[in-house]
């Protein structure tokens, strides 16, 4: 599996990553890998195009409030 080494991170960025990893109960390596994978996935044209397609399909539809739906079921 390919690996990557990062150099030149500021102390502030390093500490921010460390704190983020701690909050998410991950190692720093896991946290950085997740951030990179997420960024690459979101930057791919296919994902953006799929989001645009869904927006156009759902445009103009009225979605009810979930709380109202639950209350309606309870009142039956």
N, CA and C atoms as an extended XYZ file, in Angstrom:
228
Properties=species:S:1:pos:R:3:atomname:S:1:resname:S:1:resid:I:1 pbc="F F F"
N         0.856       -1.171        0.000 N   UNK     1
C         0.000        0.000        0.000 CA  UNK     1
C         0.904        1.237        0.000 C   UNK     1
N         0.596        2.219       -0.819 N   UNK     2
C         1.401        3.441       -0.858 CA  UNK     2
C         1.346        4.192        0.475 C   UNK     2
N         2.391        4.937        0.742 N   UNK     3
C         2.411        5.754        1.957 CA  UNK     3
C         2.783        7.178        1.592 C   UNK     3
N         2.562        8.069        2.534 N   UNK     4
C         2.795        9.489        2.320 CA  UNK     4
C         3.373       10.076        3.594 C   UNK     4
N         4.355       10.928        3.448 N   UNK     5
C         4.944       11.600        4.601 CA  UNK     5
C         4.742       13.100        4.432 C   UNK     5
N         4.275       13.760        5.471 N   UNK     6
C         4.043       15.200        5.412 CA  UNK     6
C         5.099       15.925        6.218 C   UNK     6
N         5.644       16.955        5.624 N   UNK     7
C         6.623       17.789        6.321 CA  UNK     7
C         6.168       19.230        6.250 C   UNK     7
N         6.640       20.004        7.182 N   UNK     8
C         6.391       21.432        7.142 CA  UNK     8
C         5.045       21.859        7.693 C   UNK     8
N         4.381       20.985        8.454 N   UNK     9
C         3.131       21.408        9.088 CA  UNK     9
C         3.441       22.380       10.220 C   UNK     9
N         2.652       23.396       10.323 N   UNK    10
C         2.833       24.318       11.438 CA  UNK    10
C         2.430       23.619       12.730 C   UNK    10
N         2.935       24.120       13.836 N   UNK    11
C         2.567       23.559       15.136 CA  UNK    11
C         1.062       23.658       15.358 C   UNK    11
N         0.475       24.744       14.890 N   UNK    12
C        -0.961       24.953       15.057 CA  UNK    12
C        -1.769       23.892       14.302 C   UNK    12
N        -1.379       23.594       13.066 N   UNK    13
C        -2.081       22.583       12.277 CA  UNK    13
C        -1.877       21.206       12.898 C   UNK    13
N        -0.657       20.913       13.304 N   UNK    14
C        -0.369       19.616       13.930 CA  UNK    14
C        -1.220       19.430       15.189 C   UNK    14
N        -1.271       20.442       16.016 N   UNK    15
C        -2.048       20.355       17.249 CA  UNK    15
C        -3.538       20.236       16.947 C   UNK    15
N        -3.996       20.955       15.934 N   UNK    16
C        -5.400       20.856       15.536 CA  UNK    16
C        -5.751       19.448       15.080 C   UNK    16
N        -4.876       18.833       14.285 N   UNK    17
C        -5.094       17.456       13.852 CA  UNK    17
C        -5.091       16.500       15.037 C   UNK    17
N        -4.187       16.720       15.957 N   UNK    18
C        -4.088       15.862       17.137 CA  UNK    18
C        -5.378       15.934       17.951 C   UNK    18
N        -5.868       17.153       18.168 N   UNK    19
C        -7.098       17.331       18.927 CA  UNK    19
C        -8.304       16.732       18.198 C   UNK    19
N        -8.349       16.890       16.889 N   UNK    20
C        -9.429       16.321       16.088 CA  UNK    20
C        -9.425       14.799       16.204 C   UNK    20
N        -8.254       14.204       16.121 N   UNK    21
C        -8.134       12.750       16.251 CA  UNK    21
C        -8.596       12.289       17.635 C   UNK    21
N        -8.209       13.017       18.654 N   UNK    22
C        -8.616       12.662       20.016 CA  UNK    22
C       -10.137       12.720       20.146 C   UNK    22
N       -10.742       13.799       19.656 N   UNK    23
C       -12.204       13.945       19.749 CA  UNK    23
C       -12.943       12.834       19.016 C   UNK    23
N       -12.345       12.340       17.934 N   UNK    24
C       -12.983       11.304       17.124 CA  UNK    24
C       -12.521        9.900       17.502 C   UNK    24
N       -11.742        9.790       18.571 N   UNK    25
C       -11.240        8.496       19.045 CA  UNK    25
C       -10.496        7.743       17.942 C   UNK    25
N        -9.619        8.475       17.256 N   UNK    26
C        -8.815        7.902       16.184 CA  UNK    26
C        -7.347        8.228       16.420 C   UNK    26
N        -6.499        7.444       15.779 N   UNK    27
C        -5.089        7.815       15.766 CA  UNK    27
C        -4.941        8.984       14.797 C   UNK    27
N        -3.843        9.691       14.896 N   UNK    28
C        -3.627       10.800       13.948 CA  UNK    28
C        -3.550       10.268       12.528 C   UNK    28
N        -2.928        9.114       12.352 N   UNK    29
C        -2.821        8.531       11.022 CA  UNK    29
C        -4.207        8.219       10.447 C   UNK    29
N        -5.068        7.635       11.253 N   UNK    30
C        -6.430        7.349       10.803 CA  UNK    30
C        -7.180        8.631       10.461 C   UNK    30
N        -7.020        9.648       11.292 N   UNK    31
C        -7.724       10.906       11.079 CA  UNK    31
C        -7.268       11.581        9.796 C   UNK    31
N        -5.971       11.636        9.573 N   UNK    32
C        -5.447       12.278        8.366 CA  UNK    32
C        -5.875       11.488        7.132 C   UNK    32
N        -5.820       10.161        7.207 N   UNK    33
C        -6.230        9.331        6.075 CA  UNK    33
C        -7.710        9.581        5.748 C   UNK    33
N        -8.552        9.658        6.769 N   UNK    34
C        -9.974        9.926        6.560 CA  UNK    34
C       -10.194       11.287        5.901 C   UNK    34
N        -9.495       12.300        6.381 N   UNK    35
C        -9.646       13.644        5.814 CA  UNK    35
C        -9.230       13.675        4.345 C   UNK    35
N        -8.121       13.023        4.034 N   UNK    36
C        -7.644       13.001        2.645 CA  UNK    36
C        -8.619       12.227        1.764 C   UNK    36
N        -9.065       11.047        2.227 N   UNK    37
C       -10.012       10.251        1.438 CA  UNK    37
C       -11.305       11.018        1.191 C   UNK    37
N       -11.808       11.688        2.205 N   UNK    38
C       -13.045       12.461        2.079 CA  UNK    38
C       -12.875       13.593        1.072 C   UNK    38
N       -11.768       14.293        1.167 N   UNK    39
C       -11.526       15.412        0.251 CA  UNK    39
C       -11.417       14.929       -1.188 C   UNK    39
N       -10.721       13.832       -1.402 N   UNK    40
C       -10.582       13.294       -2.755 CA  UNK    40
C       -11.938       12.843       -3.289 C   UNK    40
N       -12.704       12.157       -2.452 N   UNK    41
C       -14.023       11.668       -2.870 CA  UNK    41
C       -14.942       12.841       -3.239 C   UNK    41
N       -14.950       13.898       -2.429 N   UNK    42
C       -15.822       15.042       -2.694 CA  UNK    42
C       -15.365       15.875       -3.881 C   UNK    42
N       -14.097       15.804       -4.203 N   UNK    43
C       -13.592       16.618       -5.301 CA  UNK    43
C       -13.775       15.950       -6.656 C   UNK    43
N       -14.163       14.695       -6.657 N   UNK    44
C       -14.348       13.998       -7.919 CA  UNK    44
C       -15.597       14.514       -8.619 C   UNK    44
N       -15.491       14.691       -9.901 N   UNK    45
C       -16.571       15.262      -10.693 CA  UNK    45
C       -17.832       14.417      -10.574 C   UNK    45
N       -17.706       13.117      -10.535 N   UNK    46
C       -18.876       12.251      -10.472 CA  UNK    46
C       -19.750       12.535       -9.269 C   UNK    46
N       -19.125       12.745       -8.118 N   UNK    47
C       -19.889       13.000       -6.898 CA  UNK    47
C       -20.631       14.323       -6.996 C   UNK    47
N       -19.974       15.327       -7.510 N   UNK    48
C       -20.605       16.641       -7.650 CA  UNK    48
C       -21.754       16.561       -8.651 C   UNK    48
N       -21.526       15.873       -9.733 N   UNK    49
C       -22.572       15.748      -10.754 CA  UNK    49
C       -23.768       14.976      -10.211 C   UNK    49
N       -23.539       13.924       -9.439 N   UNK    50
C       -24.648       13.173       -8.835 CA  UNK    50
C       -25.456       14.061       -7.888 C   UNK    50
N       -24.762       14.895       -7.123 N   UNK    51
C       -25.461       15.807       -6.209 CA  UNK    51
C       -26.330       16.780       -6.993 C   UNK    51
N       -25.814       17.303       -8.094 N   UNK    52
C       -26.606       18.210       -8.939 CA  UNK    52
C       -27.839       17.513       -9.497 C   UNK    52
N       -27.665       16.269       -9.935 N   UNK    53
C       -28.794       15.519      -10.476 CA  UNK    53
C       -29.872       15.314       -9.418 C   UNK    53
N       -29.477       14.950       -8.200 N   UNK    54
C       -30.463       14.760       -7.132 CA  UNK    54
C       -31.170       16.068       -6.798 C   UNK    54
N       -30.420       17.167       -6.774 N   UNK    55
C       -31.058       18.462       -6.504 CA  UNK    55
C       -32.120       18.772       -7.550 C   UNK    55
N       -31.826       18.490       -8.822 N   UNK    56
C       -32.802       18.777       -9.866 CA  UNK    56
C       -34.001       17.836       -9.765 C   UNK    56
N       -33.781       16.576       -9.407 N   UNK    57
C       -34.884       15.627       -9.246 CA  UNK    57
C       -35.781       16.043       -8.086 C   UNK    57
N       -35.188       16.505       -7.009 N   UNK    58
C       -35.949       16.843       -5.807 CA  UNK    58
C       -36.449       18.288       -5.781 C   UNK    58
N       -36.059       19.079       -6.748 N   UNK    59
C       -36.445       20.491       -6.770 CA  UNK    59
C       -37.958       20.634       -6.795 C   UNK    59
N       -38.456       21.508       -5.962 N   UNK    60
C       -39.876       21.809       -5.928 CA  UNK    60
C       -40.709       20.866       -5.081 C   UNK    60
N       -40.123       19.797       -4.607 N   UNK    61
C       -40.876       18.878       -3.751 CA  UNK    61
C       -40.970       19.432       -2.342 C   UNK    61
N       -42.088       19.164       -1.715 N   UNK    62
C       -42.305       19.624       -0.352 CA  UNK    62
C       -42.171       18.433        0.579 C   UNK    62
N       -41.197       18.481        1.454 N   UNK    63
C       -40.979       17.405        2.410 CA  UNK    63
C       -41.535       17.830        3.759 C   UNK    63
N       -42.375       16.965        4.320 N   UNK    64
C       -43.002       17.300        5.593 CA  UNK    64
C       -41.971       17.248        6.715 C   UNK    64
N       -42.331       17.870        7.795 N   UNK    65
C       -41.485       17.886        8.978 CA  UNK    65
C       -41.624       16.544        9.696 C   UNK    65
N       -40.520       15.911       10.002 N   UNK    66
C       -40.541       14.600       10.644 CA  UNK    66
C       -41.271       14.634       11.985 C   UNK    66
N       -41.097       15.697       12.733 N   UNK    67
C       -41.775       15.809       14.026 CA  UNK    67
C       -43.288       15.821       13.842 C   UNK    67
N       -43.782       16.498       12.810 N   UNK    68
C       -45.215       16.513       12.527 CA  UNK    68
C       -45.715       15.119       12.173 C   UNK    68
N       -44.935       14.377       11.389 N   UNK    69
C       -45.301       13.016       11.013 CA  UNK    69
C       -45.398       12.116       12.231 C   UNK    69
N       -44.447       12.212       13.119 N   UNK    70
C       -44.447       11.396       14.337 CA  UNK    70
C       -45.646       11.742       15.204 C   UNK    70
N       -45.922       13.024       15.362 N   UNK    71
C       -47.064       13.451       16.152 CA  UNK    71
C       -48.365       12.952       15.553 C   UNK    71
N       -48.473       12.975       14.226 N   UNK    72
C       -49.673       12.486       13.563 CA  UNK    72
C       -49.904       10.997       13.809 C   UNK    72
N       -48.835       10.218       13.775 N   UNK    73
C       -48.945        8.789       14.044 CA  UNK    73
C       -49.365        8.560       15.489 C   UNK    73
N       -48.830        9.317       16.389 N   UNK    74
C       -49.177        9.168       17.829 CA  UNK    74
C       -50.637        9.547       18.085 C   UNK    74
N       -51.165       10.471       17.327 N   UNK    75
C       -52.537       10.933       17.546 CA  UNK    75
C       -53.592       10.037       16.918 C   UNK    75
N       -53.199        9.004       16.211 N   UNK    76
C       -54.173        8.097       15.558 CA  UNK    76
C       -54.933        7.291       16.561 C   UNK    76
